[in-house]
Amino acid sequence: MDISNKMRSQILIDALPYIQKYHNKIVVVKYGGNAMTNNELKEAVMSDIVLLTEVGIKVVLVHGGGPEINSMLDRVGKESRFVGGLRYTDEETIDIVKMVLAGKVNKELVSALQLHGAKALGLCGVDGQMIMADKLEGDMDLGYVGQIHKINTKPILDALNNGYVPIISTIATSEDGQCYNINADTAAARIASCLRAENLILMTDIAGLLEDKNDPSTLISSVNVSDVPYLKRTGIISGGMIPKIECCVEAVRRGVKKTSIIDGRIPHSILIELLSNEGAGTQFI
């Protein structure tokens, strides 16, 4: 569909208040799901980030890489195992997680963003002791899965202040140098709160929070964090949405102005979320 010059100018005018709102502010994007594996969606995400940086918005990209880890485990003949939605990470698996996330996935994203004209810097949580963690304790032993106890924001801020987009893989380190696997949603939420980010965006493969999980037309566009316990009791928040929404609630309570769960299957959903009134999913305030 051809767009007239008048329509183009109107789009820019409509976006201006949001560009002004986020100018020189930090936005943390957790990147995962189809948007990482579908080439067309990946191209849209890269161009979105470049556009945002060009208009003065400071973007921090935190990424997962579950499918790539599963693929490498398959190649070495090791079964992927999950407990309560978290990957069981034994000694062999943590080595593969480090190799895939901090090596393959991270550097591919750095390269992709640079090809679109941005300055990108690949980091992992071990660098500069950025993400400090201890072993996650609970009813089930998850191996080398960590619980964050400290975020050192200096490496991230140094990158941002020098015009780079930090691309962060969520490998953490302990005081004694042991590496831990950290859930990317959890890491993004803590990083956003420690940076006092204006917005935290979690990209997913669903439209957002739905009143009826089988009906995308029942999207709930905005949720006050105080309503989350009620939504859990009524079953509207259930299953795999629980940990994602808990990350959003934690980030808001720790000082992030707004968090959003958006549909990463929609091209340019990041721009729709940040630079329009409608948004692209469910926001938590």
C-alpha positions in Angstrom: 0.0 0.0 0.0 1.4 3.4 -1.0 1.5 6.0 1.7 1.0 9.6 0.8 3.4 12.4 1.9 0.6 13.8 4.0 0.2 10.5 5.8 3.9 10.2 6.3 4.1 13.7 7.8 1.1 12.9 10.1 2.8 9.7 11.4 5.9 11.7 12.3 3.9 14.5 14.0 2.0 11.9 16.0 5.2 10.2 17.1 6.9 13.5 18.1 5.5 13.7 21.7 6.7 10.2 22.4 10.1 10.9 20.9 10.4 13.9 23.2 9.2 11.9 26.2 11.8 9.2 25.7 14.7 11.5 24.5 17.9 10.7 26.5 15.9 8.2 28.6 16.8 4.5 29.0 14.6 1.8 27.5 15.4 -1.9 28.2 14.2 -4.4 25.7 14.2 -8.2 26.5 14.5 -9.8 23.1 13.4 -13.3 22.5 10.8 -15.6 20.9 9.9 -15.6 17.2 11.4 -12.1 16.9 14.8 -13.8 17.3 14.3 -16.7 15.0 12.2 -15.2 12.2 14.5 -13.3 9.8 11.9 -10.7 8.8 11.0 -10.0 12.4 14.7 -9.8 13.4 15.3 -7.2 10.6 12.4 -5.2 12.0 13.7 -5.3 15.5 17.2 -4.2 14.4 15.8 -1.3 12.4 13.5 -0.3 15.3 16.5 -0.1 17.6 18.6 2.0 15.1 15.7 4.4 14.7 15.3 4.8 18.5 19.0 5.5 19.0 19.0 8.0 16.2 16.3 10.1 17.9 18.2 10.0 21.2 16.6 7.1 23.0 19.1 4.9 24.9 18.3 1.3 24.2 19.6 -1.6 26.2 19.0 -5.0 24.6 18.9 -8.1 26.9 18.5 -11.4 25.0 17.7 -15.0 25.6 18.6 -17.9 23.3 16.6 -20.9 24.4 16.1 -22.5 21.0 19.8 -22.2 20.1 20.8 -23.8 23.5 18.3 -26.6 22.8 19.8 -27.1 19.3 23.4 -27.3 20.7 22.3 -29.7 23.4 20.7 -31.9 20.8 23.9 -31.8 18.7 26.0 -33.1 21.6 23.3 -35.7 22.5 22.1 -34.1 25.7 18.5 -33.8 26.6 17.0 -30.4 27.5 15.3 -30.5 30.9 13.1 -27.9 32.5 11.8 -27.6 36.1 9.1 -25.1 36.8 9.8 -23.3 33.5 13.5 -22.9 34.2 16.3 -24.9 32.5 18.0 -27.5 34.6 21.7 -26.5 34.2 24.3 -29.1 35.2 28.1 -28.6 34.7 28.1 -29.6 31.1 25.0 -27.5 30.3 26.4 -24.3 31.8 29.4 -24.6 29.5 27.1 -24.9 26.5 24.9 -22.0 27.8 28.0 -19.8 28.1 29.2 -20.8 24.6 25.8 -20.3 22.9 24.6 -17.1 24.7 27.8 -15.1 25.2 29.4 -16.4 22.0 27.1 -17.3 19.1 23.9 -15.5 19.9 25.4 -12.3 21.4 27.9 -11.8 18.6 25.3 -12.5 15.9 23.1 -9.8 17.4 26.0 -7.3 17.6 26.8 -8.0 13.9 23.2 -7.6 12.9 22.7 -4.3 14.6 26.0 -2.9 13.2 24.9 -3.9 9.7 21.9 -1.7 10.2 24.1 1.3 11.1 24.2 1.2 14.9 27.2 1.1 17.2 26.7 -2.1 19.3 28.7 -3.6 22.1 28.3 -7.2 23.2 28.4 -7.9 26.9 27.6 -10.8 29.3 26.9 -10.6 32.9 30.3 -11.8 33.8 32.0 -8.7 32.2 32.9 -6.2 34.8 30.9 -8.3 37.4 27.8 -6.8 35.8 25.4 -9.5 37.1 26.3 -11.0 40.4 24.4 -14.0 41.6 24.3 -16.9 44.0 22.8 -20.4 43.4 19.0 -20.3 43.2 17.7 -22.2 46.2 14.3 -23.8 46.3 12.3 -27.0 46.5 14.0 -28.4 43.4 17.7 -28.3 42.6 18.2 -26.6 39.3 22.0 -26.9 39.2 23.8 -23.8 38.0 20.8 -21.5 37.9 21.4 -18.3 39.7 19.5 -15.7 41.7 20.7 -12.1 41.2 21.8 -10.2 44.2 23.6 -7.3 42.6 23.7 -5.4 39.2 26.7 -3.3 38.4 25.4 -0.7 36.0 28.8 0.9 35.2 29.6 -1.2 32.1 26.1 -0.6 30.7 26.2 3.1 31.4 29.8 3.4 30.0 28.5 1.8 26.7 25.5 4.1 26.5 27.4 7.2 27.3 29.8 6.4 24.5 27.0 5.9 21.9 26.8 2.1 21.9 23.8 -0.1 22.2 24.7 -2.7 25.0 23.6 -6.2 24.0 23.6 -8.3 27.1 23.6 -12.1 27.5 22.4 -13.2 30.9 25.3 -15.2 32.3 26.0 -14.2 35.9 29.0 -14.7 38.2 29.4 -15.3 41.9 31.9 -13.9 44.3 34.1 -17.0 43.8 33.8 -16.9 40.0 31.2 -19.6 39.4 29.0 -18.9 36.4 25.2 -19.1 36.6 22.4 -19.2 34.1 19.9 -16.4 34.6 16.4 -16.3 33.2 16.5 -13.4 30.6 13.1 -11.9 31.8 14.4 -11.8 35.3 17.7 -10.3 34.4 16.1 -7.6 32.1 13.8 -6.6 35.0 16.6 -6.2 37.5 18.8 -4.3 34.9 15.9 -2.0 34.1 15.2 -1.2 37.7 18.9 -0.6 38.6 19.2 1.7 35.5 15.9 3.5 36.6 14.7 2.9 33.0 11.8 4.7 31.6 10.4 1.5 30.1 11.0 -2.2 30.2 9.7 -4.1 27.2 9.4 -7.9 27.2 9.0 -9.3 23.7 6.9 -12.5 23.6 5.0 -14.8 21.2 1.5 -13.7 22.4 -0.5 -10.6 22.1 -0.2 -9.7 25.8 -2.3 -10.5 28.8 -5.7 -11.8 27.7 -8.9 -12.2 29.6 -9.6 -15.3 27.6 -6.2 -16.9 26.7 -7.8 -18.4 23.5 -9.2 -15.1 22.3 -6.7 -12.4 21.2 -9.6 -9.8 21.0 -9.7 -9.9 24.9 -6.4 -8.2 25.2 -6.0 -6.2 28.5 -4.1 -3.1 27.4 -3.2 -1.7 30.9 -2.9 -3.2 34.3 -2.2 -1.6 37.6 0.3 -3.7 39.5 -2.0 -3.7 42.6 -4.5 -5.6 40.6 -2.1 -8.5 39.8 -3.0 -10.7 42.8 -6.7 -10.5 41.9 -5.9 -11.4 38.3 -3.9 -14.4 39.5 -6.8 -15.6 41.8 -9.3 -15.4 39.0 -7.0 -17.3 36.7 -6.6 -14.5 34.1 -2.8 -14.6 35.0 -1.8 -18.2 34.9 0.8 -20.7 33.6 3.8 -19.2 31.8 2.5 -15.7 32.1 3.0 -15.7 35.9 6.8 -15.3 35.9 6.8 -12.8 33.1 4.2 -10.6 34.9 6.0 -11.0 38.2 9.1 -9.6 36.5 7.0 -6.6 35.3 5.6 -6.0 38.7 9.0 -6.2 40.4 10.5 -3.7 37.9 7.7 -1.2 38.5 8.0 -1.5 42.2 11.8 -1.0 41.9 11.4 2.3 40.0 10.8 1.5 36.3 8.2 4.0 35.1 6.3 1.5 32.9 6.7 -2.1 31.8 5.1 -3.8 28.8 4.6 -7.3 27.5 4.3 -7.0 23.7 3.7 -9.3 20.8 7.1 -9.8 19.1 5.4 -11.5 16.1 4.2 -8.1 14.9 6.8 -6.3 12.8 8.0 -3.1 14.4 6.1 -3.8 17.6 8.8 -1.9 19.6 8.0 1.3 17.7 4.3 0.8 18.0 4.7 0.3 21.8 6.9 3.4 22.3 5.8 5.9 19.7 2.1 5.5 19.7 -0.9 5.9 22.0 -2.3 2.5 21.4 0.8 0.4 22.3 1.4 -3.1 21.2 0.5 -5.3 24.2 -0.2 -5.0 27.9 1.4 -2.3 30.0 1.9 -2.5 33.8 1.9 0.8 35.7 
